[in-house]
Amino acid sequence: MKTRSLVSVLAIAAASAVALAGCSSPSAGSSGSGDGTVRVVASTNVYGDIAEKIGGDAVSVTSLMSDPAQDPHSFEASAQNQLAVSKAQVVVENGGGYDDFMQTLLKGAKNSDATVLNVVDLSGLKATDGELNEHVWYDFPTVQKFVDALTSALAKAEPAHKADFEKNADAFGKQLAGLEASAAKVKSEYAGQGVAITEPVPLYLLDSMGLVNKTPERFSEAIEQENDVSPVVLKETLAIFSGHEVKLLAYNEQTTGAETERVLSAAKQADIPVVPVTETLPAGKHYIDWMQGNIDAIGKALSK
């Protein structure tokens, strides 16, 4: 489990000053927007995008992590982020240690009565051997649970748009079902095939396709925890490519280093297809087409 950078003391202090200054106006101390729209703050643009789809014109969404070129592990929240959380009516955090900075921001939002949605908690997924893969946005049943909870939270915040939220959620749910059907089709053709990863980011999706992760756990765990990989473990990892034990490498493009580049090179040298994956939405993409693209890329790689 990977913990993101916490908000610095200086940032919190600055944020508090900004928030207090804002409270001098009549509406700044309230979580309501005052204009009929629901203010939503999400830790990443993955959840922010989904919130926009469900909320439509009745929401104003701020996504804190949204730069596809940024390593999410190095994210540091700002005073502006603190102010946004302080004014939010609905706050979405991934949970599971992925975005602990959100808890710091929420503690700093002393006047906020926002509904907080923790997606890992909503998922119902349990840790195995003390570890939980926190990248739950790659798990479609979890995303559906999040959509259901979000729809209820938005309807509570803005009852006049309840029917619109429910209509949008129903349409989104049908698109999610389409993703599950696409993953099931890949499973029917390629279940049992070996695959490799650099980090556990796409594992829920790969598991839903019946694919078997052959990567030594000590390798992906070290990369996720930003620790050095031992020479023995690195050798074991490189061997799965030279030995053609896997059909593809799912490579996290947002977190790279010397060891992951060694793995990438080994896959290419063995003519094993590489499927890039990310933790936040790529530029110009929405959740559904992003995930459909991932499924299509995996299917194409497995067919080679």
C-alpha positions in Angstrom: 0.0 0.0 0.0 1.4 3.3 -1.0 0.9 6.5 0.9 0.9 9.8 -1.0 2.7 12.9 0.3 1.0 14.7 3.2 0.2 18.3 3.2 3.1 20.3 4.5 2.7 22.3 7.7 3.4 25.5 5.8 0.7 24.7 3.2 -1.9 24.1 5.9 -1.0 27.3 7.7 -1.3 29.2 4.5 -4.6 27.5 3.7 -6.0 28.3 7.0 -5.2 31.9 6.6 -6.9 32.0 3.2 -9.9 30.2 4.5 -10.3 32.5 7.4 -10.0 35.5 5.2 -12.7 34.1 3.0 -15.0 33.7 6.0 -15.4 37.5 6.2 -18.0 37.2 3.4 -21.4 35.9 4.3 -21.3 32.8 2.2 -17.7 31.6 2.5 -18.2 29.8 5.7 -21.0 27.6 4.3 -20.4 24.4 2.3 -23.3 25.3 0.0 -22.6 27.0 -3.3 -25.6 29.3 -3.1 -26.2 29.1 -6.9 -27.9 25.7 -7.1 -24.8 23.7 -8.0 -23.1 21.2 -5.7 -19.4 21.8 -5.0 -17.5 18.5 -5.3 -13.8 18.0 -4.5 -12.2 14.7 -5.6 -8.7 13.6 -4.9 -8.1 12.6 -8.5 -9.6 13.4 -11.8 -10.8 9.8 -12.2 -13.4 10.4 -9.5 -13.8 14.0 -10.6 -14.7 12.9 -14.1 -17.3 10.4 -12.8 -18.8 13.1 -10.6 -19.2 15.4 -13.7 -20.9 12.6 -15.6 -23.4 12.0 -12.7 -23.9 15.6 -11.7 -24.0 17.3 -15.1 -24.6 21.0 -15.0 -25.7 20.8 -11.4 -22.1 20.2 -10.1 -18.9 22.2 -9.9 -16.0 19.7 -9.6 -12.5 20.3 -8.5 -10.0 17.4 -9.0 -6.8 17.8 -7.0 -4.6 15.3 -8.9 -5.2 15.9 -12.6 -1.8 16.3 -14.4 -1.2 13.1 -16.5 2.5 14.0 -16.7 2.9 14.1 -12.9 4.0 11.2 -10.7 1.0 10.9 -8.4 3.4 9.8 -5.6 5.0 13.2 -5.4 1.7 15.1 -5.2 1.6 17.8 -2.5 -1.7 19.6 -1.6 -1.8 23.4 -1.6 -3.5 26.2 0.2 -5.9 26.4 -2.7 -6.7 22.7 -2.3 -7.5 23.4 1.4 -9.8 26.2 0.5 -11.7 24.0 -2.1 -12.2 21.2 0.5 -13.4 23.8 3.0 -16.1 24.9 0.7 -17.1 21.5 -0.7 -20.5 19.8 -0.1 -19.2 16.4 -1.3 -15.6 15.2 -1.0 -14.3 12.1 -2.7 -11.2 10.3 -1.5 -9.8 7.0 -2.7 -8.7 5.8 0.7 -6.6 2.8 1.5 -3.5 5.0 2.0 -3.5 6.2 -1.5 -4.4 9.9 -0.8 -3.9 10.4 2.9 -3.5 14.1 2.2 -7.3 14.2 1.9 -7.6 13.4 5.6 -5.3 16.3 6.4 -7.3 18.6 4.3 -10.6 17.5 5.8 -9.2 18.0 9.3 -8.3 21.6 8.2 -11.8 22.2 6.9 -13.2 22.9 10.4 -16.4 24.6 9.2 -17.2 22.0 6.6 -20.2 19.6 6.9 -19.4 17.9 3.6 -20.4 14.3 2.8 -17.2 12.4 2.5 -17.1 9.3 0.2 -14.1 7.0 0.8 -14.1 4.6 -2.2 -12.0 1.9 -0.6 -14.5 1.8 2.3 -17.4 1.7 -0.2 -15.8 -1.2 -2.1 -16.0 -3.7 0.7 -12.7 -5.2 -0.5 -10.6 -6.8 2.2 -6.9 -6.9 2.7 -5.0 -10.1 2.0 -2.1 -10.8 4.3 -2.4 -7.3 5.6 -2.2 -5.7 2.2 -5.0 -4.1 0.1 -4.5 -3.1 -3.5 -5.8 0.5 -3.2 -6.2 1.1 -7.0 -9.9 0.4 -6.7 -11.0 2.5 -9.7 -9.8 -0.3 -11.9 -12.5 -2.5 -10.2 -15.8 -2.0 -12.0 -18.1 -3.3 -9.2 -16.4 -0.8 -6.8 -16.9 2.0 -9.3 -20.6 1.1 -9.4 -20.8 1.3 -5.6 -19.2 4.7 -5.7 -21.7 5.9 -8.4 -24.6 4.8 -6.2 -23.2 6.5 -3.1 -22.3 9.7 -5.1 -25.8 9.8 -6.6 -27.3 9.7 -3.1 -24.9 12.4 -1.8 -25.6 14.7 -4.7 -29.4 14.3 -4.3 -29.0 15.1 -0.6 -27.1 18.2 -1.4 -29.4 19.4 -4.2 -32.8 17.6 -4.0 -34.2 19.6 -6.9 -31.9 17.7 -9.3 -32.4 14.2 -7.8 -34.1 12.8 -10.9 -31.4 14.1 -13.1 -28.7 12.6 -11.0 -30.4 9.2 -11.0 -30.9 9.4 -14.8 -27.3 10.1 -15.3 -26.2 7.4 -12.9 -28.4 4.9 -14.7 -26.8 5.7 -18.0 -23.3 5.5 -16.5 -24.2 2.2 -14.9 -25.1 0.8 -18.3 -21.7 1.9 -19.7 -20.0 0.2 -16.7 -21.8 -3.0 -17.6 -20.5 -2.6 -21.1 -16.9 -2.5 -19.7 -17.6 -5.6 -17.7 -18.9 -7.4 -20.8 -15.8 -6.4 -22.7 -13.5 -7.7 -19.9 -15.5 -10.9 -19.8 -15.0 -11.4 -23.5 -11.3 -11.2 -23.1 -11.5 -13.6 -20.2 -13.4 -16.1 -22.4 -10.6 -16.1 -24.9 -7.4 -15.7 -22.7 -8.1 -16.7 -19.1 -5.1 -18.3 -17.5 -2.5 -16.4 -19.6 0.5 -15.0 -17.7 1.0 -11.2 -17.5 3.5 -8.9 -15.8 3.2 -5.5 -14.1 5.5 -2.9 -12.7 2.9 -1.9 -10.0 -0.4 -3.3 -8.9 -2.3 -0.4 -10.5 -4.2 -2.5 -13.1 -4.5 -5.8 -11.2 -8.2 -5.6 -10.6 -8.8 -5.3 -14.3 -6.4 -8.0 -15.2 -7.9 -10.3 -12.5 -11.4 -9.7 -14.0 -10.0 -11.0 -17.3 -8.8 -14.2 -15.6 -5.1 -13.3 -16.3 -2.4 -14.5 -14.0 0.2 -12.0 -12.6 3.6 -13.7 -12.9 5.6 -10.7 -11.5 7.5 -11.6 -8.3 5.6 -9.9 -5.5 8.8 -8.5 -4.0 9.4 -6.6 -7.2 6.1 -4.8 -7.6 5.9 -4.2 -3.8 9.3 -2.5 -3.8 8.4 -0.3 -6.8 5.1 0.6 -5.2 6.8 1.5 -1.9 9.5 3.4 -3.8 12.2 1.1 -2.4 15.2 -0.4 -4.1 14.7 -3.8 -5.8 17.3 -6.3 -4.7 19.5 -7.7 -7.5 18.1 -11.2 -6.9 14.5 -10.1 -7.3 15.3 -8.0 -10.3 17.0 -11.0 -11.9 13.9 -13.1 -11.2 11.7 -10.5 -12.7 13.7 -10.1 -15.9 13.7 -13.9 -16.3 9.9 -14.0 -16.8 10.4 -12.0 -20.0 13.5 -13.8 -21.4 11.7 -17.1 -20.5 8.5 -15.9 -22.3 6.4 -16.7 -19.2 4.1 -13.7 -19.9 2.0 -12.4 -22.8 2.2 -8.7 -21.9 3.7 -6.1 -19.6 1.3 -3.6 -18.0 3.6 -0.6 -17.4 2.7 2.3 -15.2 3.8 5.3 -17.2 3.4 7.7 -14.3 5.9 6.1 -12.0 9.1 5.1 -13.6 12.7 4.6 -12.6 15.9 2.7 -13.5 14.4 -0.7 -12.4 11.1 -0.3 -14.2 13.0 0.8 -17.3 15.1 -2.4 -17.1 11.9 -4.4 -17.1 10.5 -2.4 -20.0 13.7 -3.0 -21.9 13.5 -6.7 -21.2 9.9 -7.0 -22.4 10.8 -5.2 -25.7 13.9 -7.3 -26.2 11.7 -10.4 -25.8 9.1 -9.0 -28.2 6.5 -9.0 -25.5 3.8 -6.3 -26.0 3.8 -3.4 -23.5 0.4 -2.0 -22.4 0.8 1.5 -20.8 -1.4 2.2 -17.8 -1.9 5.3 -15.7 -3.2 6.3 -12.3 -5.0 9.4 -13.4 -7.0 10.2 -16.6 -5.0 10.8 -19.7 -5.6 14.2 -21.3 -8.8 14.4 -23.3 -10.2 11.1 -21.9 -13.2 10.2 -19.8 -13.4 7.3 -17.5 -15.5 5.0 -19.7 -13.4 5.5 -22.9 -10.2 5.3 -20.9 -11.1 2.0 -19.4 -12.4 0.7 -22.7 -9.1 1.6 -24.3 -7.2 -0.3 -21.6 -9.4 -3.4 -22.2 -8.9 -3.1 -26.0 -5.1 -2.7 -25.6 -4.9 -5.8 -23.3 -6.9 -7.8 -25.7 -4.8 -6.8 -28.7 -1.6 -7.6 -26.8 -2.9 -11.0 -25.8 -3.8 -11.8 -29.4 -0.1 -11.4 -30.6 
